[in-house]
Amino acid sequence: MIINALLIEDDRDLAEAISDYLALEGYEFDFAYNGAAGLNLALAQPYDIILTDLNMPKMDGIDLCQALRDNGISTPVLMLTARDRLEDKISGFEAGSDDYLVKPFAMAELKMRLQALLRRTQGRLTQLKVADLQLDLDSHQASRAGQPLKLPPLCWKMLVCLMQHSPNVVARAKLEQAAWGDELPSPDSVKVHLFKLRQAVDAPFERKLIQTVHGVGVALRVEAE
């Protein structure tokens, strides 16, 4: 089985050593040598697993991992770092990293940790579907009735939240948290992005899926006829 992996590591010698060792295990790597380039690759195409250094030019591993999760990418992430303080590990896990390996490490241990992450994520829910609306969390793609949907990042986050809770109503506060995190948006901003979401998901189609439940929140569901 081929395992498509992304390796984000500014130490090119280490990146090559990892690739050479794991090639025999069926890993095929794409490489990025700074955090910003790694994020662009991860947003552009799906991977089975991502390995990233913590200290990198342009964007460190913490910010990279946080950006991946903020964009709805649930691919397992193994963070590689020379830092071994508990505080650094906690920061990595809080940002959404799935595991943490301190340099220098044995290649055999790296292989075992990757295998454990891949086993853990087998069968995880990466495809969301409500009626004819579909989301692929790994490839970051949305479609309805087979037609691709273009969604701004905040609208994507809102839609993921709505689909994960469908057909239940999502309180506006929870929807805001999913999209904006701890930064409280203005009421106008929420209205604008809900409008954009409706324009993308519902406007081109006869059947409307995004339902406002006044005084409660928003739901994504098929309206009863």
C-alpha positions in Angstrom: 0.0 0.0 0.0 1.3 3.4 -1.0 1.2 6.0 1.8 1.2 9.6 0.6 3.1 11.7 3.1 4.1 15.4 3.4 7.4 16.1 5.1 8.0 19.7 6.1 11.6 20.0 7.3 14.2 22.7 6.7 17.1 20.2 7.3 17.4 18.8 3.9 19.8 16.0 4.9 17.4 14.8 7.6 14.4 15.0 5.1 16.4 12.9 2.6 17.3 10.3 5.3 13.7 10.0 6.5 12.5 9.6 2.9 15.1 7.0 2.0 14.4 4.9 5.2 10.6 5.0 4.8 10.6 4.4 1.0 11.0 0.7 1.7 7.8 0.9 3.8 5.7 2.2 1.0 5.9 6.0 1.8 5.9 8.5 -1.0 6.9 12.0 0.1 6.3 15.5 -1.0 8.7 17.9 0.5 8.6 21.5 1.8 11.5 23.3 3.5 9.6 26.0 5.3 6.2 26.2 7.1 4.5 28.4 4.6 5.3 26.2 1.6 4.2 23.2 3.6 0.8 24.7 4.4 0.3 25.5 0.8 0.9 21.9 -0.2 -1.4 20.6 2.5 -4.2 22.9 1.5 -3.8 22.0 -2.2 -3.9 18.2 -2.0 -4.8 15.4 0.5 -2.2 13.4 2.4 -2.4 10.3 4.5 0.0 11.8 7.1 2.0 14.9 7.7 5.4 15.2 9.4 6.6 18.7 10.3 9.5 20.2 12.1 8.7 22.6 15.0 11.3 25.3 14.2 11.1 26.4 10.6 11.4 29.6 8.5 8.3 31.6 7.6 5.9 29.6 9.8 6.7 27.3 12.7 5.2 23.9 13.3 2.7 25.2 16.0 1.3 27.9 13.7 1.3 25.4 10.8 -0.6 22.8 12.7 -3.1 25.3 14.0 -3.7 26.6 10.4 -4.3 23.0 9.2 -7.0 22.4 11.8 -8.5 25.9 11.3 -8.9 25.0 7.6 -10.7 21.7 8.5 -7.8 19.4 7.6 -7.9 16.4 9.9 -4.8 14.6 8.5 -2.7 13.2 11.4 0.4 15.3 12.2 3.6 14.1 13.7 5.7 16.9 15.0 9.6 16.6 15.0 11.6 18.9 17.2 14.7 19.3 19.2 12.7 20.8 22.1 11.9 18.3 24.8 10.3 20.6 27.4 6.8 19.6 28.6 5.5 23.1 27.7 6.6 22.7 24.1 4.9 19.3 23.8 1.7 20.7 25.3 1.7 23.6 22.8 2.1 21.2 20.0 -0.8 19.0 21.1 -3.0 22.1 21.8 -2.4 23.2 18.2 -3.7 19.9 16.9 -0.6 17.7 16.6 -1.3 14.0 17.1 2.2 13.0 18.2 5.6 14.4 19.1 9.0 13.0 18.5 12.2 14.6 19.9 15.4 14.8 17.9 17.6 13.0 17.6 15.4 9.9 17.1 15.8 6.4 15.8 14.3 5.8 12.4 12.7 2.6 13.7 10.8 4.6 16.4 9.7 7.1 13.7 8.3 4.2 11.6 6.4 2.7 14.6 4.9 6.0 15.6 3.7 6.7 12.0 2.2 3.2 11.8 0.4 3.8 15.1 -1.1 7.1 13.8 -2.2 5.5 10.5 -3.9 2.6 12.4 -5.6 5.1 14.7 -7.0 7.1 11.8 -8.2 4.2 9.7 -11.9 4.4 9.3 -12.2 7.9 10.8 -14.9 10.0 9.3 -13.5 12.2 6.6 -16.5 12.3 4.3 -19.6 14.2 5.4 -22.8 14.1 3.5 -26.3 15.6 3.9 -28.7 15.0 1.0 -26.7 15.8 -2.2 -24.2 18.0 -0.3 -20.8 16.4 0.3 -17.6 17.5 2.1 -14.2 15.8 1.9 -12.3 16.9 5.0 -9.0 15.5 3.8 -9.0 17.1 0.3 -10.8 20.2 1.5 -13.4 19.9 -1.2 -17.1 20.6 -1.2 -19.7 19.7 -3.8 -23.4 19.6 -4.2 -25.2 17.5 -6.8 -21.8 16.8 -8.2 -21.0 20.5 -8.7 -17.9 21.9 -6.9 -18.6 24.6 -4.4 -16.2 27.5 -3.8 -16.2 28.5 -0.1 -14.2 31.2 1.7 -12.3 29.8 4.7 -14.7 31.0 7.4 -17.7 29.6 5.4 -15.9 26.3 5.1 -15.5 26.1 8.9 -19.2 27.0 9.4 -20.3 24.4 7.0 -18.1 21.7 8.6 -19.7 22.5 11.9 -23.2 22.4 10.5 -22.7 19.1 8.7 -21.1 17.5 11.7 -24.2 18.3 13.8 -26.8 17.8 11.1 -29.8 17.6 11.4 -29.5 19.2 14.9 -29.6 23.0 15.4 -26.3 24.6 16.1 -26.4 27.6 18.4 -25.0 30.8 16.9 -22.4 31.0 19.6 -21.1 27.5 18.7 -21.0 28.4 15.0 -19.1 31.5 15.8 -16.6 29.5 17.9 -16.1 27.0 15.1 -15.4 29.7 12.6 -13.7 32.5 14.6 -12.3 30.7 17.6 -11.9 33.0 20.6 -12.1 36.1 18.5 -15.7 37.3 18.9 -16.9 38.5 15.5 -19.3 41.4 14.9 -23.0 40.5 14.3 -22.6 41.9 10.8 -19.7 39.6 10.0 -21.7 36.6 11.1 -24.6 37.7 8.9 -22.4 38.3 5.9 -20.7 34.9 6.1 -24.0 33.1 6.6 -25.3 34.9 3.5 -22.2 33.9 1.5 -22.6 30.3 2.7 -26.3 30.2 1.6 -25.3 31.7 -1.7 -22.8 28.9 -2.3 -24.7 26.0 -0.9 -28.4 26.8 -1.5 -28.9 29.6 -4.0 -28.1 27.6 -7.2 -30.4 24.7 -6.1 -34.1 24.3 -5.7 -34.0 22.5 -2.4 -32.7 24.6 0.5 -30.6 22.9 3.2 -29.5 25.8 5.6 -32.4 26.5 7.9 -32.5 29.3 10.5 -34.3 28.4 13.7 -35.2 31.8 15.1 -34.0 32.4 18.6 -32.0 29.1 18.6 -29.5 28.9 15.8 -28.9 27.3 12.4 -29.4 23.8 11.1 -28.3 22.0 8.0 -31.1 19.5 7.0 -33.7 18.6 4.4 -36.8 20.6 5.0 -39.9 18.5 5.5 -42.3 18.7 2.6 
